[in-house]
Amino acid sequence: MSSKITLSVFKADVGGFVGHGSVHPDMLKKAEDTLGQDGMDLLIDFFVTHVGDDINLVLTHREGVDAENIHTLVWNTFLKCTEVAKTLKMYGAGQDLLSHGFSGNIKGMGPGIAEMEFEERPSEPVIIFMADKTEPGAWNFPLYKIFADPFNTIGLVIDPKMHEGFSFEVLDLIEDKSVKFSCPEELYDLLIFLGASNRYVVRSVFTKNKEIAAVSSTQKMNQMAGRYVGKDDPVLIVRCQSGLPAVGEVLEPFANPHLVTGWMRGSHYGPIIPVSQKQAVPTRFDGPPRVIAMGFQLANGRLIGPQDLFADVAFDRAREKALEIADYIRQLGPFEPHRLPLDEMEYTTMPLVMERLKNRFK
């Protein structure tokens, strides 16, 4: 067993209450009870929450990344939550659990995963971002701002420990290949890919000493299922302070809401709104997209917290701006750029409409 701490975050939509808006309390209780009982000898600590209709499980342990016993525990937890969802006739019960057999690793099975293993520092602040009604590319813009933009992160300029910059691992979701960029020297090359966030996503960020700084979930449901089964609703772990960006630098990109895909039926662009956990209940046009930020101090693997970081009034103007953007872009209805371009619509129900009309094209 490793002396290092493993921090694992898993998410899955296994049933919405009501529609796609939230998670029923009985399902969250089932998740807590299952992790508490079945994970008693396996986990150091855990935390259960939700954003929109996604259940989010935060676990600490010493089993390492991709540990079969941890993934099995989480898979069984989501299955038990699905049983509750079916009993209560929740919408889309079990939709993130793809039907092919579980073989000890959740990757490729539907749920989102972000895991990192590291030596716990004398003080180990971490922020876990969780989003709903969007996809993994939603983290591209903030991760660029956090780890590569000195106008956002002044530590890149004035902190000698950060002055060398960071390395970004970028994943091609279509080809399932990755490439690493060392910044700031390869910054322009990085931006070519990060700007195409529907295909290229930041999987992880490292210091130049190869210390893990951030990791995101990069599972894309539509690619796995071959059809539209819901958005990916990604999670992101970012370590903070002591040679890494400060907590305030990590939160700052969300003060200016950016546009992401995933609003209504996964087919529209919309602003991602930084909200408190209690406000993470998307309703308007099943949205707009939401992001919450749960802050923890790790203490020998124990999760001290969370602090609900976006509950701060300092993000009120970001929320107001996002709502104004939402009002504007909603007026475009089914027209691009509110609706996604055709190549992104191929995993929605649109192909069924096209098939029905194909013989009418002359």
C-alpha positions, 0 to 999 in steps of 0.5 A: 500500500502506498504512503501517498494519498490518492484523491479520487472524484467520480460522478454519474447521472443515475436519475434526475429529480425532477427531470434533469434538475437535481438528485433525490435526497434518498439517492444521496443517502444511499450513496453515503450509506454504501460508501460508509459501510462497504468502504469502511476498511478501504477509504480514509474519508469520503464526501457525497454531493451533487450538482444538478442531476449528477451525484459526485463522490469524493474519496481519499485512500492509499490504493493508487489511481485506477485501483480495482477495489476502489472502482468496484466500490464506486460502481456498486454505489452507483448501482445501488443509487440507480435502484433507488432511482428506479423505485422512485421513477426518477428520470433517466435512471441509470443513464450514465451506467453503460450496459456492457459488463463491469470488469474492475475499472470504471473508465469507459463505463459511463461515469466521469473520473478524475484521480491523482496520487501525491505526497501530502504537503504540510498544508494541502488545499485542493479545490474540486470543481463539478459541473452540470450541463456541459462537457470536458472541454469546459475546463480548457479556458479556466485551466489555461487562465489558471496555469498559463495566463499571468494576467490571471495568475500573478504567481507566474510572474512574482513567485520564483517557485512558479516562474518556470511555468507548467506542462499541459497534457492535452487529449484528443477525444476523437483519436484517443491520443495525447500530447504535452505542451511545456508553457510558457514556451509552447503557449501558442501551440497549446492554444491552437488545440485548447480553442477547439474544446469539443475535441481537445481537452486538458487531461492534466497539468504538471509542474516542471518538476513533474508534480501533479497540479490538476487533473480532469475527467475526460470521459465523453459519453457520446463517444462511448455510447455512439449516441446521445445519452446525456452530457458529460458533466465533468469534474476537475481537481486542482491543488493550490498554494506553495508553488502552485496557484493560490486559491484565489487565482484558481477561482478567478477565471470563473468571475468572467463566465465563458460559453460552453456546450451542453445546455438543453438536450446537450445541443446548445451553447450557454454561459457557465454560471459559478454557483453555490451548491444549493444553487446548482439546480438548473431549471431554465431551459434545463440550465444554464450550465452550472459549476460549483467549487468545493474547497478542502484541506487534506489532513492525513487524507481526511477531507477537512471541509468543504468550503463552498467557494462560489457562495461568495458575494464576489461572484454575484456579478459573474452570475448577473453577467451569465444571466444576461448572456443567457437572455441574449443567446436564448433569443437565437433559439434553434439557430447557430451559434446557440444551437451546436454546429451540425458536426456536434449534432450527430450524437443527438436525436437529429440523425433520426429526423434526417433519416426520416426526411432523406428521400425528400432531398432531390 
